[in-house]
Amino acid sequence: TIRDQEIKLGQFIKLANLVETGGAAKEVIAEGQVTVNGTVATRRGKTLRDGDVVCVGPQCARVVAGVEDDDYFDEATA
């Protein structure tokens, strides 16, 4: 889960443990090994939003945006 409503591609693949370092993120993106929603992404600064699916080779992760406290509703505790 990300805190905000969007995150940059390079940051996300590191956060999602699809790569180990920022340098590795830069490398796999430049080499065309990263896809976003099935399309090759070559810009490290590409903006991702809730629901986007990012893959590095066979490993994939879905972007899940954080929930604002004011908007949060939990049926179980209501």
PDB file of N, CA, C and O in Angstrom, chain B, residues numbered from 101:
ATOM      1  N   THR B 101       0.846  -1.191   0.000  1.00  0.00           N
ATOM      2  CA  THR B 101       0.000   0.000   0.000  1.00  0.00           C
ATOM      3  C   THR B 101       0.881   1.241   0.000  1.00  0.00           C
ATOM      4  O   THR B 101       1.842   1.331   0.765  1.00  0.00           O
ATOM      5  N   ILE B 102       0.549   2.193  -0.861  1.00  0.00           N
ATOM      6  CA  ILE B 102       1.282   3.457  -0.890  1.00  0.00           C
ATOM      7  C   ILE B 102       0.499   4.488  -0.090  1.00  0.00           C
ATOM      8  O   ILE B 102      -0.720   4.382   0.045  1.00  0.00           O
ATOM      9  N   ARG B 103       1.198   5.481   0.438  1.00  0.00           N
ATOM     10  CA  ARG B 103       0.563   6.505   1.271  1.00  0.00           C
ATOM     11  C   ARG B 103      -0.338   7.433   0.489  1.00  0.00           C
ATOM     12  O   ARG B 103      -1.442   7.754   0.930  1.00  0.00           O
ATOM     13  N   ASP B 104       0.129   7.866  -0.675  1.00  0.00           N
ATOM     14  CA  ASP B 104      -0.605   8.848  -1.459  1.00  0.00           C
ATOM     15  C   ASP B 104      -1.415   8.166  -2.552  1.00  0.00           C
ATOM     16  O   ASP B 104      -1.527   6.941  -2.585  1.00  0.00           O
ATOM     17  N   GLN B 105      -1.975   8.969  -3.440  1.00  0.00           N
ATOM     18  CA  GLN B 105      -2.776   8.421  -4.528  1.00  0.00           C
ATOM     19  C   GLN B 105      -1.931   8.033  -5.730  1.00  0.00           C
ATOM     20  O   GLN B 105      -2.425   7.376  -6.646  1.00  0.00           O
ATOM     21  N   GLU B 106      -0.654   8.434  -5.741  1.00  0.00           N
ATOM     22  CA  GLU B 106       0.220   8.074  -6.854  1.00  0.00           C
ATOM     23  C   GLU B 106       1.655   7.912  -6.374  1.00  0.00           C
ATOM     24  O   GLU B 106       2.032   8.387  -5.303  1.00  0.00           O
ATOM     25  N   ILE B 107       2.452   7.222  -7.206  1.00  0.00           N
ATOM     26  CA  ILE B 107       3.853   6.971  -6.896  1.00  0.00           C
ATOM     27  C   ILE B 107       4.594   6.825  -8.225  1.00  0.00           C
ATOM     28  O   ILE B 107       4.001   6.427  -9.227  1.00  0.00           O
ATOM     29  N   LYS B 108       5.860   7.139  -8.232  1.00  0.00           N
ATOM     30  CA  LYS B 108       6.672   7.011  -9.439  1.00  0.00           C
ATOM     31  C   LYS B 108       7.102   5.550  -9.609  1.00  0.00           C
ATOM     32  O   LYS B 108       7.294   4.825  -8.632  1.00  0.00           O
ATOM     33  N   LEU B 109       7.247   5.140 -10.865  1.00  0.00           N
ATOM     34  CA  LEU B 109       7.581   3.755 -11.189  1.00  0.00           C
ATOM     35  C   LEU B 109       8.844   3.275 -10.498  1.00  0.00           C
ATOM     36  O   LEU B 109       8.843   2.200  -9.897  1.00  0.00           O
ATOM     37  N   GLY B 110       9.927   4.051 -10.569  1.00  0.00           N
ATOM     38  CA  GLY B 110      11.188   3.648  -9.942  1.00  0.00           C
ATOM     39  C   GLY B 110      11.053   3.432  -8.453  1.00  0.00           C
ATOM     40  O   GLY B 110      11.633   2.497  -7.900  1.00  0.00           O
ATOM     41  N   GLN B 111      10.283   4.299  -7.796  1.00  0.00           N
ATOM     42  CA  GLN B 111      10.064   4.163  -6.355  1.00  0.00           C
ATOM     43  C   GLN B 111       9.243   2.918  -6.053  1.00  0.00           C
ATOM     44  O   GLN B 111       9.529   2.181  -5.109  1.00  0.00           O
ATOM     45  N   PHE B 112       8.213   2.696  -6.876  1.00  0.00           N
ATOM     46  CA  PHE B 112       7.310   1.582  -6.591  1.00  0.00           C
ATOM     47  C   PHE B 112       7.979   0.226  -6.722  1.00  0.00           C
ATOM     48  O   PHE B 112       7.785  -0.640  -5.869  1.00  0.00           O
ATOM     49  N   ILE B 113       8.769   0.024  -7.780  1.00  0.00           N
ATOM     50  CA  ILE B 113       9.347  -1.316  -7.934  1.00  0.00           C
ATOM     51  C   ILE B 113      10.348  -1.627  -6.832  1.00  0.00           C
ATOM     52  O   ILE B 113      10.578  -2.791  -6.503  1.00  0.00           O
ATOM     53  N   LYS B 114      10.938  -0.589  -6.265  1.00  0.00           N
ATOM     54  CA  LYS B 114      11.819  -0.796  -5.107  1.00  0.00           C
ATOM     55  C   LYS B 114      10.974  -1.085  -3.861  1.00  0.00           C
ATOM     56  O   LYS B 114      11.269  -2.016  -3.112  1.00  0.00           O
ATOM     57  N   LEU B 115       9.926  -0.287  -3.642  1.00  0.00           N
ATOM     58  CA  LEU B 115       9.041  -0.470  -2.492  1.00  0.00           C
ATOM     59  C   LEU B 115       8.394  -1.855  -2.497  1.00  0.00           C
ATOM     60  O   LEU B 115       8.234  -2.472  -1.444  1.00  0.00           O
ATOM     61  N   ALA B 116       8.023  -2.341  -3.682  1.00  0.00           N
ATOM     62  CA  ALA B 116       7.348  -3.632  -3.804  1.00  0.00           C
ATOM     63  C   ALA B 116       8.331  -4.803  -3.811  1.00  0.00           C
ATOM     64  O   ALA B 116       7.934  -5.952  -4.007  1.00  0.00           O
ATOM     65  N   ASN B 117       9.621  -4.505  -3.593  1.00  0.00           N
ATOM     66  CA  ASN B 117      10.668  -5.534  -3.569  1.00  0.00           C
ATOM     67  C   ASN B 117      10.781  -6.307  -4.889  1.00  0.00           C
ATOM     68  O   ASN B 117      11.123  -7.490  -4.899  1.00  0.00           O
ATOM     69  N   LEU B 118      10.492  -5.625  -5.993  1.00  0.00           N
ATOM     70  CA  LEU B 118      10.690  -6.239  -7.300  1.00  0.00           C
ATOM     71  C   LEU B 118      12.143  -6.097  -7.725  1.00  0.00           C
ATOM     72  O   LEU B 118      12.618  -6.828  -8.594  1.00  0.00           O
ATOM     73  N   VAL B 119      12.856  -5.140  -7.103  1.00  0.00           N
ATOM     74  CA  VAL B 119      14.304  -4.961  -7.256  1.00  0.00           C
ATOM     75  C   VAL B 119      14.852  -4.609  -5.878  1.00  0.00           C
ATOM     76  O   VAL B 119      14.092  -4.247  -4.980  1.00  0.00           O
ATOM     77  N   GLU B 120      16.167  -4.714  -5.709  1.00  0.00           N
ATOM     78  CA  GLU B 120      16.757  -4.455  -4.392  1.00  0.00           C
ATOM     79  C   GLU B 120      17.152  -3.005  -4.164  1.00  0.00           C
ATOM     80  O   GLU B 120      17.100  -2.520  -3.034  1.00  0.00           O
ATOM     81  N   THR B 121      17.550  -2.302  -5.235  1.00  0.00           N
ATOM     82  CA  THR B 121      18.058  -0.943  -5.061  1.00  0.00           C
ATOM     83  C   THR B 121      17.484  -0.007  -6.116  1.00  0.00           C
ATOM     84  O   THR B 121      16.913  -0.442  -7.116  1.00  0.00           O
ATOM     85  N   GLY B 122      17.648   1.283  -5.869  1.00  0.00           N
ATOM     86  CA  GLY B 122      17.248   2.283  -6.852  1.00  0.00           C
ATOM     87  C   GLY B 122      18.038   2.149  -8.141  1.00  0.00           C
ATOM     88  O   GLY B 122      17.503   2.368  -9.228  1.00  0.00           O
ATOM     89  N   GLY B 123      19.315   1.788  -8.022  1.00  0.00           N
ATOM     90  CA  GLY B 123      20.150   1.580  -9.209  1.00  0.00           C
ATOM     91  C   GLY B 123      19.656   0.416 -10.044  1.00  0.00           C
ATOM     92  O   GLY B 123      19.658   0.474 -11.274  1.00  0.00           O
ATOM     93  N   ALA B 124      19.235  -0.638  -9.371  1.00  0.00           N
ATOM     94  CA  ALA B 124      18.688  -1.801 -10.082  1.00  0.00           C
ATOM     95  C   ALA B 124      17.376  -1.422 -10.765  1.00  0.00           C
ATOM     96  O   ALA B 124      17.088  -1.889 -11.867  1.00  0.00           O
ATOM     97  N   ALA B 125      16.585  -0.578 -10.109  1.00  0.00           N
ATOM     98  CA  ALA B 125      15.326  -0.118 -10.705  1.00  0.00           C
ATOM     99  C   ALA B 125      15.606   0.635 -11.999  1.00  0.00           C
ATOM    100  O   ALA B 125      14.972   0.387 -13.024  1.00  0.00           O
ATOM    101  N   LYS B 126      16.556   1.550 -11.940  1.00  0.00           N
ATOM    102  CA  LYS B 126      16.926   2.331 -13.118  1.00  0.00           C
ATOM    103  C   LYS B 126      17.364   1.416 -14.262  1.00  0.00           C
ATOM    104  O   LYS B 126      16.999   1.630 -15.417  1.00  0.00           O
ATOM    105  N   GLU B 127      18.145   0.404 -13.926  1.00  0.00           N
ATOM    106  CA  GLU B 127      18.683  -0.525 -14.927  1.00  0.00           C
ATOM    107  C   GLU B 127      17.592  -1.356 -15.601  1.00  0.00           C
ATOM    108  O   GLU B 127      17.539  -1.423 -16.829  1.00  0.00           O
ATOM    109  N   VAL B 128      16.719  -1.990 -14.809  1.00  0.00           N
ATOM    110  CA  VAL B 128      15.690  -2.852 -15.414  1.00  0.00           C
ATOM    111  C   VAL B 128      14.689  -2.046 -16.230  1.00  0.00           C
ATOM    112  O   VAL B 128      14.174  -2.529 -17.239  1.00  0.00           O
ATOM    113  N   ILE B 129      14.409  -0.809 -15.792  1.00  0.00           N
ATOM    114  CA  ILE B 129      13.499   0.049 -16.556  1.00  0.00           C
ATOM    115  C   ILE B 129      14.146   0.421 -17.884  1.00  0.00           C
ATOM    116  O   ILE B 129      13.506   0.330 -18.932  1.00  0.00           O
ATOM    117  N   ALA B 130      15.406   0.837 -17.851  1.00  0.00           N
ATOM    118  CA  ALA B 130      16.124   1.230 -19.070  1.00  0.00           C
ATOM    119  C   ALA B 130      16.249   0.071 -20.052  1.00  0.00           C
ATOM    120  O   ALA B 130      16.243   0.281 -21.264  1.00  0.00           O
ATOM    121  N   GLU B 131      16.360  -1.139 -19.541  1.00  0.00           N
ATOM    122  CA  GLU B 131      16.499  -2.323 -20.392  1.00  0.00           C
ATOM    123  C   GLU B 131      15.163  -2.842 -20.933  1.00  0.00           C
ATOM    124  O   GLU B 131      15.135  -3.821 -21.679  1.00  0.00           O
ATOM    125  N   GLY B 132      14.059  -2.190 -20.559  1.00  0.00           N
ATOM    126  CA  GLY B 132      12.746  -2.602 -21.061  1.00  0.00           C
ATOM    127  C   GLY B 132      12.194  -3.850 -20.412  1.00  0.00           C
ATOM    128  O   GLY B 132      11.360  -4.539 -20.999  1.00  0.00           O
ATOM    129  N   GLN B 133      12.652  -4.152 -19.193  1.00  0.00           N
ATOM    130  CA  GLN B 133      12.205  -5.360 -18.491  1.00  0.00           C
ATOM    131  C   GLN B 133      10.976  -5.133 -17.619  1.00  0.00           C
ATOM    132  O   GLN B 133      10.493  -6.060 -16.968  1.00  0.00           O
ATOM    133  N   VAL B 134      10.471  -3.897 -17.605  1.00  0.00           N
ATOM    134  CA  VAL B 134       9.350  -3.553 -16.730  1.00  0.00           C
ATOM    135  C   VAL B 134       8.102  -3.267 -17.567  1.00  0.00           C
ATOM    136  O   VAL B 134       8.160  -2.556 -18.570  1.00  0.00           O
ATOM    137  N   THR B 135       6.971  -3.838 -17.133  1.00  0.00           N
ATOM    138  CA  THR B 135       5.706  -3.512 -17.792  1.00  0.00           C
ATOM    139  C   THR B 135       4.746  -2.905 -16.778  1.00  0.00           C
ATOM    140  O   THR B 135       4.771  -3.238 -15.593  1.00  0.00           O
ATOM    141  N   VAL B 136       3.905  -2.009 -17.270  1.00  0.00           N
ATOM    142  CA  VAL B 136       2.840  -1.416 -16.462  1.00  0.00           C
ATOM    143  C   VAL B 136       1.547  -1.701 -17.213  1.00  0.00           C
ATOM    144  O   VAL B 136       1.354  -1.239 -18.338  1.00  0.00           O
ATOM    145  N   ASN B 137       0.673  -2.458 -16.586  1.00  0.00           N
ATOM    146  CA  ASN B 137      -0.593  -2.850 -17.210  1.00  0.00           C
ATOM    147  C   ASN B 137      -0.366  -3.504 -18.574  1.00  0.00           C
ATOM    148  O   ASN B 137      -1.132  -3.282 -19.512  1.00  0.00           O
ATOM    149  N   GLY B 138       0.691  -4.309 -18.675  1.00  0.00           N
ATOM    150  CA  GLY B 138       0.965  -5.063 -19.880  1.00  0.00           C
ATOM    151  C   GLY B 138       1.765  -4.336 -20.950  1.00  0.00           C
ATOM    152  O   GLY B 138       2.071  -4.924 -21.987  1.00  0.00           O
ATOM    153  N   THR B 139       2.110  -3.071 -20.725  1.00  0.00           N
ATOM    154  CA  THR B 139       2.862  -2.283 -21.694  1.00  0.00           C
ATOM    155  C   THR B 139       4.257  -1.989 -21.147  1.00  0.00           C
ATOM    156  O   THR B 139       4.400  -1.609 -19.985  1.00  0.00           O
ATOM    157  N   VAL B 140       5.283  -2.162 -21.976  1.00  0.00           N
ATOM    158  CA  VAL B 140       6.655  -1.890 -21.536  1.00  0.00           C
ATOM    159  C   VAL B 140       6.777  -0.422 -21.133  1.00  0.00           C
ATOM    160  O   VAL B 140       6.341   0.470 -21.859  1.00  0.00           O
ATOM    161  N   ALA B 141       7.375  -0.186 -19.964  1.00  0.00           N
ATOM    162  CA  ALA B 141       7.579   1.173 -19.445  1.00  0.00           C
ATOM    163  C   ALA B 141       9.075   1.450 -19.375  1.00  0.00           C
ATOM    164  O   ALA B 141       9.824   0.675 -18.781  1.00  0.00           O
ATOM    165  N   THR B 142       9.512   2.551 -19.978  1.00  0.00           N
ATOM    166  CA  THR B 142      10.940   2.878 -19.991  1.00  0.00           C
ATOM    167  C   THR B 142      11.240   4.194 -19.287  1.00  0.00           C
ATOM    168  O   THR B 142      12.374   4.671 -19.325  1.00  0.00           O
ATOM    169  N   ARG B 143      10.229   4.788 -18.640  1.00  0.00           N
ATOM    170  CA  ARG B 143      10.439   6.043 -17.902  1.00  0.00           C
ATOM    171  C   ARG B 143      10.355   5.774 -16.404  1.00  0.00           C
ATOM    172  O   ARG B 143       9.305   5.384 -15.895  1.00  0.00           O
ATOM    173  N   ARG B 144      11.448   5.981 -15.712  1.00  0.00           N
ATOM    174  CA  ARG B 144      11.497   5.742 -14.266  1.00  0.00           C
ATOM    175  C   ARG B 144      10.519   6.645 -13.520  1.00  0.00           C
ATOM    176  O   ARG B 144      10.013   6.273 -12.462  1.00  0.00           O
ATOM    177  N   GLY B 145      10.254   7.832 -14.068  1.00  0.00           N
ATOM    178  CA  GLY B 145       9.355   8.792 -13.425  1.00  0.00           C
ATOM    179  C   GLY B 145       7.895   8.640 -13.791  1.00  0.00           C
ATOM    180  O   GLY B 145       7.081   9.491 -13.433  1.00  0.00           O
ATOM    181  N   LYS B 146       7.540   7.569 -14.501  1.00  0.00           N
ATOM    182  CA  LYS B 146       6.140   7.349 -14.882  1.00  0.00           C
ATOM    183  C   LYS B 146       5.290   7.308 -13.623  1.00  0.00           C
ATOM    184  O   LYS B 146       5.645   6.653 -12.644  1.00  0.00           O
ATOM    185  N   THR B 147       4.176   8.006 -13.653  1.00  0.00           N
ATOM    186  CA  THR B 147       3.280   8.061 -12.500  1.00  0.00           C
ATOM    187  C   THR B 147       2.346   6.861 -12.497  1.00  0.00           C
ATOM    188  O   THR B 147       1.673   6.575 -13.487  1.00  0.00           O
ATOM    189  N   LEU B 148       2.318   6.167 -11.371  1.00  0.00           N
ATOM    190  CA  LEU B 148       1.433   5.023 -11.187  1.00  0.00           C
ATOM    191  C   LEU B 148       0.305   5.421 -10.263  1.00  0.00           C
ATOM    192  O   LEU B 148       0.468   6.264  -9.381  1.00  0.00           O
ATOM    193  N   ARG B 149      -0.843   4.800 -10.481  1.00  0.00           N
ATOM    194  CA  ARG B 149      -2.012   5.079  -9.652  1.00  0.00           C
ATOM    195  C   ARG B 149      -2.631   3.777  -9.161  1.00  0.00           C
ATOM    196  O   ARG B 149      -2.272   2.692  -9.618  1.00  0.00           O
ATOM    197  N   ASP B 150      -3.556   3.901  -8.232  1.00  0.00           N
ATOM    198  CA  ASP B 150      -4.242   2.763  -7.645  1.00  0.00           C
ATOM    199  C   ASP B 150      -4.740   1.805  -8.732  1.00  0.00           C
ATOM    200  O   ASP B 150      -5.407   2.221  -9.679  1.00  0.00           O
ATOM    201  N   GLY B 151      -4.414   0.537  -8.588  1.00  0.00           N
ATOM    202  CA  GLY B 151      -4.879  -0.481  -9.512  1.00  0.00           C
ATOM    203  C   GLY B 151      -3.900  -0.852 -10.609  1.00  0.00           C
ATOM    204  O   GLY B 151      -4.063  -1.891 -11.249  1.00  0.00           O
ATOM    205  N   ASP B 152      -2.877  -0.022 -10.844  1.00  0.00           N
ATOM    206  CA  ASP B 152      -1.890  -0.356 -11.864  1.00  0.00           C
ATOM    207  C   ASP B 152      -1.142  -1.630 -11.469  1.00  0.00           C
ATOM    208  O   ASP B 152      -0.854  -1.850 -10.293  1.00  0.00           O
ATOM    209  N   VAL B 153      -0.834  -2.461 -12.460  1.00  0.00           N
ATOM    210  CA  VAL B 153      -0.083  -3.696 -12.226  1.00  0.00           C
ATOM    211  C   VAL B 153       1.285  -3.543 -12.876  1.00  0.00           C
ATOM    212  O   VAL B 153       1.394  -3.287 -14.075  1.00  0.00           O
ATOM    213  N   VAL B 154       2.324  -3.706 -12.065  1.00  0.00           N
ATOM    214  CA  VAL B 154       3.705  -3.544 -12.513  1.00  0.00           C
ATOM    215  C   VAL B 154       4.404  -4.894 -12.436  1.00  0.00           C
ATOM    216  O   VAL B 154       4.337  -5.584 -11.418  1.00  0.00           O
ATOM    217  N   CYS B 155       5.081  -5.267 -13.532  1.00  0.00           N
ATOM    218  CA  CYS B 155       5.807  -6.531 -13.561  1.00  0.00           C
ATOM    219  C   CYS B 155       7.263  -6.291 -13.932  1.00  0.00           C
ATOM    220  O   CYS B 155       7.573  -5.492 -14.815  1.00  0.00           O
ATOM    221  N   VAL B 156       8.141  -6.993 -13.246  1.00  0.00           N
ATOM    222  CA  VAL B 156       9.561  -7.046 -13.591  1.00  0.00           C
ATOM    223  C   VAL B 156       9.820  -8.524 -13.838  1.00  0.00           C
ATOM    224  O   VAL B 156       9.920  -9.318 -12.903  1.00  0.00           O
ATOM    225  N   GLY B 157       9.925  -8.880 -15.115  1.00  0.00           N
ATOM    226  CA  GLY B 157      10.023 -10.300 -15.449  1.00  0.00           C
ATOM    227  C   GLY B 157       8.751 -10.999 -15.005  1.00  0.00           C
ATOM    228  O   GLY B 157       7.655 -10.504 -15.268  1.00  0.00           O
ATOM    229  N   PRO B 158       8.871 -12.147 -14.331  1.00  0.00           N
ATOM    230  CA  PRO B 158       7.684 -12.898 -13.921  1.00  0.00           C
ATOM    231  C   PRO B 158       7.040 -12.394 -12.623  1.00  0.00           C
ATOM    232  O   PRO B 158       5.944 -12.828 -12.269  1.00  0.00           O
ATOM    233  N   GLN B 159       7.714 -11.482 -11.915  1.00  0.00           N
ATOM    234  CA  GLN B 159       7.176 -10.988 -10.643  1.00  0.00           C
ATOM    235  C   GLN B 159       6.334  -9.736 -10.874  1.00  0.00           C
ATOM    236  O   GLN B 159       6.759  -8.809 -11.563  1.00  0.00           O
ATOM    237  N   CYS B 160       5.140  -9.722 -10.293  1.00  0.00           N
ATOM    238  CA  CYS B 160       4.239  -8.583 -10.464  1.00  0.00           C
ATOM    239  C   CYS B 160       3.729  -8.080  -9.121  1.00  0.00           C
ATOM    240  O   CYS B 160       3.685  -8.817  -8.136  1.00  0.00           O
ATOM    241  N   ALA B 161       3.343  -6.799  -9.107  1.00  0.00           N
ATOM    242  CA  ALA B 161       2.757  -6.191  -7.914  1.00  0.00           C
ATOM    243  C   ALA B 161       1.704  -5.194  -8.362  1.00  0.00           C
ATOM    244  O   ALA B 161       1.846  -4.560  -9.408  1.00  0.00           O
ATOM    245  N   ARG B 162       0.648  -5.055  -7.571  1.00  0.00           N
ATOM    246  CA  ARG B 162      -0.431  -4.111  -7.868  1.00  0.00           C
ATOM    247  C   ARG B 162      -0.310  -2.904  -6.946  1.00  0.00           C
ATOM    248  O   ARG B 162      -0.061  -3.047  -5.749  1.00  0.00           O
ATOM    249  N   VAL B 163      -0.488  -1.725  -7.512  1.00  0.00           N
ATOM    250  CA  VAL B 163      -0.464  -0.492  -6.733  1.00  0.00           C
ATOM    251  C   VAL B 163      -1.783  -0.389  -5.957  1.00  0.00           C
ATOM    252  O   VAL B 163      -2.866  -0.469  -6.537  1.00  0.00           O
ATOM    253  N   VAL B 164      -1.670  -0.212  -4.646  1.00  0.00           N
ATOM    254  CA  VAL B 164      -2.844  -0.024  -3.795  1.00  0.00           C
ATOM    255  C   VAL B 164      -2.635   1.270  -3.038  1.00  0.00           C
ATOM    256  O   VAL B 164      -1.721   1.392  -2.222  1.00  0.00           O
ATOM    257  N   ALA B 165      -3.500   2.241  -3.322  1.00  0.00           N
ATOM    258  CA  ALA B 165      -3.379   3.550  -2.683  1.00  0.00           C
ATOM    259  C   ALA B 165      -3.881   3.485  -1.257  1.00  0.00           C
ATOM    260  O   ALA B 165      -4.801   2.732  -0.939  1.00  0.00           O
ATOM    261  N   GLY B 166      -3.261   4.288  -0.399  1.00  0.00           N
ATOM    262  CA  GLY B 166      -3.658   4.342   1.005  1.00  0.00           C
ATOM    263  C   GLY B 166      -5.051   4.923   1.162  1.00  0.00           C
ATOM    264  O   GLY B 166      -5.553   5.623   0.282  1.00  0.00           O
ATOM    265  N   VAL B 167      -5.659   4.625   2.285  1.00  0.00           N
ATOM    266  CA  VAL B 167      -7.010   5.109   2.577  1.00  0.00           C
ATOM    267  C   VAL B 167      -6.897   6.290   3.528  1.00  0.00           C
ATOM    268  O   VAL B 167      -6.253   6.193   4.573  1.00  0.00           O
ATOM    269  N   GLU B 168      -7.521   7.400   3.168  1.00  0.00           N
ATOM    270  CA  GLU B 168      -7.550   8.566   4.054  1.00  0.00           C
ATOM    271  C   GLU B 168      -8.432   8.243   5.256  1.00  0.00           C
ATOM    272  O   GLU B 168      -9.467   7.595   5.103  1.00  0.00           O
ATOM    273  N   ASP B 169      -8.039   8.681   6.439  1.00  0.00           N
ATOM    274  CA  ASP B 169      -8.813   8.402   7.646  1.00  0.00           C
ATOM    275  C   ASP B 169     -10.255   8.883   7.550  1.00  0.00           C
ATOM    276  O   ASP B 169     -11.165   8.196   8.015  1.00  0.00           O
ATOM    277  N   ASP B 170     -10.477  10.048   6.955  1.00  0.00           N
ATOM    278  CA  ASP B 170     -11.826  10.615   6.857  1.00  0.00           C
ATOM    279  C   ASP B 170     -12.728   9.787   5.944  1.00  0.00           C
ATOM    280  O   ASP B 170     -13.945   9.765   6.123  1.00  0.00           O
ATOM    281  N   ASP B 171     -12.137   9.116   4.977  1.00  0.00           N
ATOM    282  CA  ASP B 171     -12.916   8.346   4.010  1.00  0.00           C
ATOM    283  C   ASP B 171     -13.047   6.878   4.382  1.00  0.00           C
ATOM    284  O   ASP B 171     -13.745   6.125   3.704  1.00  0.00           O
ATOM    285  N   TYR B 172     -12.382   6.467   5.452  1.00  0.00           N
ATOM    286  CA  TYR B 172     -12.338   5.051   5.791  1.00  0.00           C
ATOM    287  C   TYR B 172     -13.617   4.612   6.471  1.00  0.00           C
ATOM    288  O   TYR B 172     -14.086   5.255   7.410  1.00  0.00           O
ATOM    289  N   PHE B 173     -14.180   3.507   5.989  1.00  0.00           N
ATOM    290  CA  PHE B 173     -15.377   2.934   6.587  1.00  0.00           C
ATOM    291  C   PHE B 173     -15.161   1.444   6.724  1.00  0.00           C
ATOM    292  O   PHE B 173     -14.912   0.759   5.732  1.00  0.00           O
ATOM    293  N   ASP B 174     -15.251   0.938   7.926  1.00  0.00           N
ATOM    294  CA  ASP B 174     -15.067  -0.470   8.173  1.00  0.00           C
ATOM    295  C   ASP B 174     -16.398  -1.065   8.612  1.00  0.00           C
ATOM    296  O   ASP B 174     -16.881  -0.794   9.712  1.00  0.00           O
ATOM    297  N   GLU B 175     -16.986  -1.883   7.736  1.00  0.00           N
ATOM    298  CA  GLU B 175     -18.275  -2.471   8.025  1.00  0.00           C
ATOM    299  C   GLU B 175     -18.274  -3.275   9.320  1.00  0.00           C
ATOM    300  O   GLU B 175     -19.267  -3.285  10.048  1.00  0.00           O
ATOM    301  N   ALA B 176     -17.174  -3.942   9.606  1.00  0.00           N
ATOM    302  CA  ALA B 176     -17.098  -4.805  10.778  1.00  0.00           C
ATOM    303  C   ALA B 176     -17.219  -4.037  12.089  1.00  0.00           C
ATOM    304  O   ALA B 176     -17.700  -4.578  13.084  1.00  0.00           O
ATOM    305  N   THR B 177     -16.785  -2.783  12.095  1.00  0.00           N
ATOM    306  CA  THR B 177     -16.842  -2.014  13.355  1.00  0.00           C
ATOM    307  C   THR B 177     -17.924  -0.952  13.342  1.00  0.00           C
ATOM    308  O   THR B 177     -18.039  -0.191  14.303  1.00  0.00           O
ATOM    309  N   ALA B 178     -18.715  -0.875  12.297  1.00  0.00           N
ATOM    310  CA  ALA B 178     -19.762   0.151  12.204  1.00  0.00           C
ATOM    311  C   ALA B 178     -20.949  -0.191  13.075  1.00  0.00           C
ATOM    312  O   ALA B 178     -21.921   0.563  13.117  1.00  0.00           O
TER     313      ALA B 178
END
